[in-house]
Amino acid sequence: MKPIITASEYASESAGPRPPVLLDVRWQLGGPHGRPDYEAGHLPGAVFVDLDTELAGPAGSGGRHPLPDPEAFGAVMRRAGVGQDTPVVVYDGGQGWAAARAWWLLRWTGHADVRVLDGGLAAWTGDLSTEIPEPAEGDFRPKPGALPTLDADAAAALARTGLLLDARAAERYRGDVEPIDRVGGHIPGAVSAPTTANVAEDGRYLPAERLTERFSALGAGKGDGPVGVYCGSGVSGAHEVLALEIAGIRAALYPGSWSEWSADPARPVATGPEPA
């Protein structure tokens, strides 16, 4: 199943006999909470889900956005009306990172029918609603492990023996700036692949053939061996995993990402441009 859905496709499905459960996960790194924007206007029927508290566990040694407890995540999804077999569509304010995080978590915990609204809220041309829905309780039960993950040691090994993509901005990869974490730079051997290059100016994902070309140039062609992705804290990295999925390439996510890696002074840090 294609991991994204257009606004027109969603409008058609929402009016059909099996409308998707709709999740609003608006979020900005270091920005204001998304709930007030949701309450001011959202796609009709959308349920708000908070990334920091419901799509992540408490920040700590595992990074800024470690994976949530699966049972707690399942309870959030059931409250939102998610069932084992109900289709789910997720959107955010347009950047796509938060929506991809929700997509990845649902896929990782075994939900087979979840898609991201391509272009997010900005792609929707219909009316917005201020009504807060109260959906019937869903029956979704998480079964973690349906998508591959990496821990710090596995990420380090993959950077040496396969392909580990760094989804952060290039200046953070090089260590020119580091506005959030303890130290700048990247995991030795990782290749810079900023998430922003996955989308067009309107925030929509590039066509599959262009994404295939992009990742092939980075060494992630189909059948070329294992691929992993990390970012700052496992959010924008999920966006890259989704882009790779569109290109037909399965990739593992390092959920702890740079926020976990850089917190341990014993782990090596590389700076500067990509390795030769």
Order of alpha helices (4+ residues) and beta strands (2+ residues): beta-alpha-beta-alpha-beta-alpha-alpha-beta-alpha-beta-alpha-beta-alpha-beta-alpha-beta-alpha-beta-alpha
